[in-house]
Amino acid sequence: MRHGQTEWNAIKRVQGQWNSDLNETGEKQAKKNGEFLADKSIRYLFSSPLDRTRQTSDIIKNYISLEPIYDSRIMEWDTGHWSGFMWEEIPKNWPLEYEAWKQDPFNFSELGCESYPDMIKRAKPFVEELILLKEDTVAVVSHGIIGKVMIGLLLNHNPNEMISYRQANDTIIKVVMSENEVKATHFIKGAGPYEGLPAAI
């Protein structure tokens, strides 16, 4: 799942690996997701260590009686020099780099920004360790972009598939792995399941 909405999400300020607290809406989203997970027999709760995911995990743990295990490998995309700026400021301040990012978001790595290959390199060992766990139900609290990387690794996505959708703050993506297939569904505000991955917004 993604963390609840933050103050910076609400005003469209670039967060990356910088910190911003959950707002009231984000706290309600985290509570809704906690209620959803309460009867799902979760065995492990993993979380990014950034403030917004910690705050989300602190709410969720009350519903599943598990302490979060923090792992820096699933921190959000490092947005480099763009961190802390309003999204509307990015094309004004860095028009050439912004256009390059729009044209090829998968490989873009200028201005200190992580590329998707960078994120795959750091998240892949974490995902491989999840797969090896004997426990069959695991929850992960992360972020919009690194979340797509982890889902993409589980579903064996190509670059276009990995960047083709968006996970909102109130959406849980469920991946079920069996010997024969890997299948994704998603839940929005606790409702679902809906087939496949959420659409791009």
ABEGO torsion letter per residue (X at the ends): XBBBBBAAAAAGBBAEABBBBBBAAAAAAAAAAAAAAAAAGBABBBBBABAAAAAAAAAAAAAAGBBBBBBAAABBBBAEAABGBBAAAAAAABAAAAAAAAABAAABABGGBBBAAAAAAAAAAAAAAAAABABABBBBBBBAAAAAAAAAAAAGBBAAAAAABBBBAABBBBBBBBAABBBBBBBBGGBOBBBEBBBBX
